[in-house]
Amino acid sequence: MAPPRHRDRGFSRRASNSLFFGYVAAAAGIVLGLGLLLVARFDPLAFQGIRGLALDLTAPFSSATRVVARGGDRVGGTIGDYWRAGAHNAELERQLAEARRALIQAQIDSADNHRLRRLLKIVGDGGQPVVVARIVGSNTSGQRRYATLAAGSGEGVRAGQPVRGPDGLIGRIAEAGHGYARVQLITDGGSTVPVRVVRTGQPALIVGRGDGGLDVRATTIGAQPFRRGDLLATSGTGGVFHEGLPVAVVTTVSGEVAAARGLADPATLDVAMVLPEVAVAPPPPPPVGAH
């Protein structure tokens, strides 16, 4: 029996339709991309609104994938702990982490008692946090290092506000949608944090390397400014970060430049705290009768 006619023609028609719709989708993507470039060029405020809307739309998907990934990590971690040391070791590690946090905070509090905070013209100590929110996603590829919080402008979150975890500073708000916000991590390639060495009070700058590490650079010329194990806390200089937030610990030293490890790891955190912006005291009024 002869094979039915037009079989090849029907297959060719389906392939042609698929190719046609592929070209249409590609053309639509190009037009959309050009439109976004024009909006970003001529109306930056509108483009920020579009970015915020996109953040609100994509963050729930990032949250779902993070839950699955973290669930897998926890299962693998539990099995590994069982073979390595078991439940007793896990309890000892938890107690050690709590003791380390208490020691860090005690060192910072002791150093702060010897300094006049009013010299930095900071009003108050930061007050109550703006919000405590879940970390629902993070980006750790390339030079850009960001995390996503499940809180936005609807909860009072604004760009520039510091963000910290239980162990120390995480970063600051880069942009906020209505229900979600993006945090620029201190390890981001464009991040700079003014700090001081708790041991000596020496000012320095922490610069993100974009690979998960941190560089520490002295801001004054003098004797060896760093030692391995030095604790670094925010200095309050610049009016962005509150003074006294633990940030990192020095791991290696090379002259006036050191490498450091951040105390807070967003990849292992479930929640983070958004702090209010630093309130700078207004300048004193001019003397009466001055012109």
SEKOLRO-357661 format. One record per residue (C-alpha): residue number from 1; x, y, z. Coordinates in steps of 0.2 Angstrom, whole numbers. Each point is the difference from the previous one (the first is absolute). Example, Ala and Ser with C-alpha at 12.3 -4.5 7.8 and 13.67 -1.06 7.14 Angstrom:
2
- 1 / 62 / -22 / 39
- 2 / 6 / 17 / -3
! end
This chain:
291
- 1 / 0 / 0 / 0
- 2 / 7 / 17 / -5
- 3 / 4 / 12 / 14
- 4 / -12 / 15 / 2
- 5 / 3 / 15 / -10
- 6 / 5 / 17 / 8
- 7 / 8 / -7 / 15
- 8 / 16 / 10 / -4
- 9 / -10 / 15 / -4
- 10 / -9 / 0 / 17
- 11 / 17 / -2 / 9
- 12 / 7 / 15 / -10
- 13 / -15 / 11 / 4
- 14 / 2 / -3 / 19
- 15 / 19 / 3 / -1
- 16 / -4 / 16 / -10
- 17 / -13 / 6 / 13
- 18 / 12 / -3 / 14
- 19 / 14 / 10 / -9
- 20 / -12 / 14 / -3
- 21 / -6 / 1 / 18
- 22 / 18 / -1 / 6
- 23 / 4 / 15 / -11
- 24 / -15 / 10 / 7
- 25 / 6 / -4 / 18
- 26 / 17 / 6 / -4
- 27 / -6 / 16 / -8
- 28 / -11 / 4 / 14
- 29 / 14 / -3 / 13
- 30 / 11 / 12 / -10
- 31 / -14 / 13 / -1
- 32 / -3 / -2 / 19
- 33 / 19 / 2 / 4
- 34 / 2 / 16 / -11
- 35 / -15 / 7 / 9
- 36 / 7 / -3 / 17
- 37 / 17 / 8 / -6
- 38 / -10 / 15 / -5
- 39 / -9 / 2 / 16
- 40 / 16 / -3 / 10
- 41 / 8 / 14 / -10
- 42 / -13 / 13 / -1
- 43 / -11 / -3 / 16
- 44 / 11 / -8 / 14
- 45 / -14 / 1 / 13
- 46 / -12 / -9 / -11
- 47 / 14 / -14 / -3
- 48 / 2 / -1 / 19
- 49 / -19 / -4 / 2
- 50 / 1 / -13 / -14
- 51 / 15 / -8 / 9
- 52 / -9 / 0 / 17
- 53 / -15 / -8 / -9
- 54 / 11 / -13 / -7
- 55 / 7 / -4 / 17
- 56 / -17 / -2 / 7
- 57 / -5 / -12 / -14
- 58 / 16 / -11 / 0
- 59 / 4 / 0 / 19
- 60 / -14 / -14 / 4
- 61 / 8 / -12 / -13
- 62 / 17 / 4 / 8
- 63 / -7 / -4 / 17
- 64 / -8 / -17 / -6
- 65 / 17 / -6 / -7
- 66 / 10 / 6 / 15
- 67 / -12 / -10 / 11
- 68 / 3 / -16 / -10
- 69 / 19 / 3 / -1
- 70 / 1 / 4 / 19
- 71 / -10 / -16 / 3
- 72 / 12 / -10 / -10
- 73 / 15 / 8 / 9
- 74 / -8 / -4 / 17
- 75 / -3 / -18 / -4
- 76 / 18 / -2 / -7
- 77 / 7 / 9 / 15
- 78 / -9 / -11 / 13
- 79 / 6 / -16 / -8
- 80 / 18 / 7 / 0
- 81 / -1 / 5 / 18
- 82 / -6 / -17 / 5
- 83 / 15 / -8 / -8
- 84 / 13 / 12 / 6
- 85 / -5 / 3 / 18
- 86 / -19 / -2 / 3
- 87 / -12 / 10 / 10
- 88 / 13 / 4 / 14
- 89 / 12 / 9 / -11
- 90 / -15 / 10 / -8
- 91 / -5 / 6 / 18
- 92 / 18 / 5 / 4
- 93 / 2 / 10 / -17
- 94 / -16 / 9 / 4
- 95 / 6 / 5 / 18
- 96 / 17 / 5 / -8
- 97 / -9 / 12 / -13
- 98 / -11 / 8 / 14
- 99 / 16 / 3 / 11
- 100 / 9 / 7 / -15
- 101 / -14 / 13 / -3
- 102 / -1 / 5 / 18
- 103 / 19 / 2 / 0
- 104 / 0 / 11 / -16
- 105 / -14 / 11 / 7
- 106 / 9 / 2 / 17
- 107 / 16 / 6 / -9
- 108 / -10 / 13 / -10
- 109 / -9 / 6 / 16
- 110 / 16 / 2 / 9
- 111 / 8 / 10 / -13
- 112 / -15 / 11 / -3
- 113 / 1 / 5 / 19
- 114 / 17 / 8 / -3
- 115 / -6 / 11 / -15
- 116 / -11 / 15 / -1
- 117 / -14 / -5 / -12
- 118 / -6 / 18 / -1
- 119 / 16 / 5 / -9
- 120 / -7 / -8 / -15
- 121 / -16 / 10 / 2
- 122 / -11 / -15 / 0
- 123 / -17 / 2 / 9
- 124 / -5 / -15 / 10
- 125 / 6 / -18 / -3
- 126 / -11 / -5 / -15
- 127 / -15 / -4 / 11
- 128 / -12 / -14 / -5
- 129 / 2 / -9 / -16
- 130 / -11 / 4 / -15
- 131 / -5 / -18 / -3
- 132 / 7 / -17 / 2
- 133 / -3 / -10 / -16
- 134 / 4 / -17 / -8
- 135 / 14 / -2 / -12
- 136 / -8 / -8 / -15
- 137 / 14 / 0 / -13
- 138 / 18 / 5 / -4
- 139 / 11 / 2 / -15
- 140 / 18 / -5 / 3
- 141 / 6 / -1 / -18
- 142 / 12 / 12 / -9
- 143 / 5 / 16 / 9
- 144 / -18 / 4 / 5
- 145 / -5 / -6 / 17
- 146 / -18 / 3 / 5
- 147 / -13 / -8 / 12
- 148 / -19 / 3 / -1
- 149 / -11 / 4 / 15
- 150 / -18 / -4 / 2
- 151 / -4 / 18 / 5
- 152 / -1 / 16 / -10
- 153 / -6 / 18 / 0
- 154 / -17 / -6 / 7
- 155 / 10 / -4 / 16
- 156 / 10 / 16 / 0
- 157 / 15 / -7 / -9
- 158 / 10 / 13 / -10
- 159 / 16 / 0 / -10
- 160 / 16 / 3 / 10
- 161 / -6 / -8 / 17
- 162 / 12 / -11 / 8
- 163 / -4 / -19 / 2
- 164 / 8 / -12 / 13
- 165 / -2 / -17 / 6
- 166 / 3 / -8 / 17
- 167 / 19 / -1 / -3
- 168 / 3 / 17 / -8
- 169 / -3 / 12 / -15
- 170 / -6 / -8 / -16
- 171 / -1 / 16 / -11
- 172 / -13 / 13 / -5
- 173 / -16 / 2 / -9
- 174 / 4 / 3 / -19
- 175 / -18 / 2 / -6
- 176 / -18 / -4 / 7
- 177 / -16 / -6 / -8
- 178 / -16 / 1 / 9
- 179 / 2 / -18 / 8
- 180 / 18 / -4 / -3
- 181 / 17 / 8 / 1
- 182 / 17 / -4 / -7
- 183 / 15 / 1 / 11
- 184 / 18 / 5 / -6
- 185 / 11 / -12 / 10
- 186 / 16 / 6 / 7
- 187 / 9 / -13 / -11
- 188 / -7 / 8 / -15
- 189 / 14 / 7 / -12
- 190 / -7 / 18 / 2
- 191 / -2 / 0 / 19
- 192 / 10 / 11 / 12
- 193 / -2 / 0 / 19
- 194 / 9 / 12 / 11
- 195 / 6 / -10 / 16
- 196 / 12 / 1 / 14
- 197 / 11 / -13 / 8
- 198 / -8 / -4 / 17
- 199 / 17 / -3 / 8
- 200 / 8 / 17 / -5
- 201 / -13 / 11 / -6
- 202 / 9 / 1 / -17
- 203 / -11 / 6 / -14
- 204 / -1 / -11 / -16
- 205 / -11 / -4 / -15
- 206 / -7 / -17 / -4
- 207 / -2 / -3 / -19
- 208 / -10 / -14 / -7
- 209 / 10 / -11 / -13
- 210 / -16 / -7 / -8
- 211 / 6 / -18 / 3
- 212 / -6 / -2 / 18
- 213 / 15 / 8 / 8
- 214 / 5 / 17 / 7
- 215 / 15 / 11 / -1
- 216 / 5 / 12 / 14
- 217 / 10 / 15 / -4
- 218 / 7 / 12 / 13
- 219 / -5 / 19 / -2
- 220 / 15 / 7 / 9
- 221 / 19 / -3 / -2
- 222 / 9 / -7 / 14
- 223 / 5 / -16 / 9
- 224 / -7 / -17 / -4
- 225 / -19 / 3 / 2
- 226 / -7 / -17 / 0
- 227 / 3 / -17 / 8
- 228 / -7 / -17 / -4
- 229 / -16 / -2 / 10
- 230 / -4 / 19 / 2
- 231 / -18 / 4 / 2
- 232 / -7 / 13 / -12
- 233 / -16 / 11 / 4
- 234 / -8 / 14 / -9
- 235 / 7 / 17 / 5
- 236 / -16 / 10 / -4
- 237 / 11 / 11 / -12
- 238 / -10 / 6 / -16
- 239 / -17 / -1 / 9
- 240 / -6 / -16 / -8
- 241 / 3 / -14 / 13
- 242 / -2 / 2 / 18
- 243 / 15 / -1 / 11
- 244 / 5 / -16 / 8
- 245 / -8 / -13 / -11
- 246 / 12 / -15 / -1
- 247 / 5 / -3 / -18
- 248 / 15 / -12 / -3
- 249 / 16 / -8 / 7
- 250 / 17 / 1 / -7
- 251 / 6 / -16 / -7
- 252 / 17 / 5 / -9
- 253 / 11 / 15 / 0
- 254 / 11 / 7 / -13
- 255 / 7 / 17 / 4
- 256 / -13 / 14 / 1
- 257 / -13 / -12 / -9
- 258 / -8 / -15 / 8
- 259 / -13 / -13 / -5
- 260 / -15 / -3 / 11
- 261 / -15 / -11 / 2
- 262 / -17 / 7 / 3
- 263 / -8 / -5 / 17
- 264 / -18 / -2 / -8
- 265 / -3 / -12 / -14
- 266 / -17 / 3 / -9
- 267 / 1 / -17 / -8
- 268 / -3 / -8 / 17
- 269 / -13 / 13 / 7
- 270 / -18 / -1 / 0
- 271 / -4 / 18 / 6
- 272 / 8 / 17 / 1
- 273 / -3 / 16 / 8
- 274 / -2 / 17 / -9
- 275 / 7 / 14 / 10
- 276 / -6 / 18 / -1
- 277 / 11 / 13 / -9
- 278 / 13 / 9 / 10
- 279 / -8 / 16 / 7
- 280 / 13 / 14 / -2
- 281 / -2 / 15 / 12
- 282 / -4 / 16 / -9
- 283 / 12 / 14 / -1
- 284 / -1 / 13 / 15
- 285 / -10 / 15 / -4
- 286 / 9 / 16 / -4
- 287 / 3 / 12 / 15
- 288 / -14 / 13 / 3
- 289 / 3 / 16 / -10
- 290 / 12 / -8 / -12
- 291 / -1 / 4 / -19
! end
